Amino acid sequence: MTIIVLLIAILLLLLLIGWLKINPFVSLLLSALFVGIANGMTLNKLISAVNTGIGATLGPLIITLVFGMVLGTVLSETGAV
């Protein structure tokens, strides 16, 4: 059953990105939520798992992202872009 859910999630991901033109990050998040719900995870456990996964991935990058946003804002407000 788990492999069938995984294959459906991959198909869902491809349809969301390719056919509906939804942002890939949002599509991946929706597919991950689908897999969790389809495998019987409770809502609290599902949200905790998603937060842990995103936090572990983006944690080391957050300083770079913040400085990039600050630089982009400065360039935009000064009219350099």
C-alpha positions, 0 to 999 in steps of 0.5 A: 500500500505504501508504494501505491501511495508513493506513486500517486504522490509522485503523479500528483507532484508532476501534475501540480508542477507540470499541468497546473503550474503551481510553485514547486515548493508548494507542490512538494509540500502538498504531496508530502502532506498527501503521503502523510495523511494517506499513511495514517499520520495524525495531524499533529504528528504530520505538522511536526514532521513537516516542521522538523524537515523544513527546519533541518533543511533551511536552518543552515541557509537562513542567514544567507536567505535573510541577507539576500532579502535585505540586499534585494530590498536595498537594491529595489528601494534605491532604484538600482534594479 
